[in-house]
Amino acid sequence: METMQAVFGRKSYRGGFTGAPVPREDLREIMEAGLAAPSGHNLQTTQLIGVDDPELLKRLADCFPHSGMTTAGAMVVVLAKKIQCVDGAFYHVEDFAAATENMLLAIHDKGYASVWLQGVIRGEPAARMAAILGVPREVEVVVCLPIGIPAKPFKAAPKAPFEDRAWFNGYQV
């Protein structure tokens, strides 16, 4: 798949999946795409846990309600380690966002669907997921990507026109 085809063809899927397993080789390649993302000052603050064990998927799905969680063939749990750079800044948010987008593109490229789940797992759900997965305290569960074959056809959410959100040579109203 060409890069621009992947970028414009990718869409978020919020429904249930068929439950078909995702081969470990596909899951690993998706995760490798995430780890290939750029990282502020190359601190590489993003870590990943791929989950393909059906019992573990079920336990994680119990952490919060989402239709895709109960039927996903696999998932990637994205972790962030908050490390301060020599310039005093933290880049973990940018790092995990870049890694997540890379994985979403790889998921689409492999013929699967997913959705970026972040706000819905903040707080108690993320803590429960971390406990289930043995994540150390200094590392935070920040994103969950359920992965699978969509159970039904779906459309992309509408996007505002280019002209309403992007300009050349200055901001325009």
Summary of the structure (lengths in Angstrom):
residues: 173
radius of gyration: 16.9
end to end distance: 36.1
largest distance: 53.2
contacts: 499
relative contact order: 0.22
helix: 40%
strand: 18%
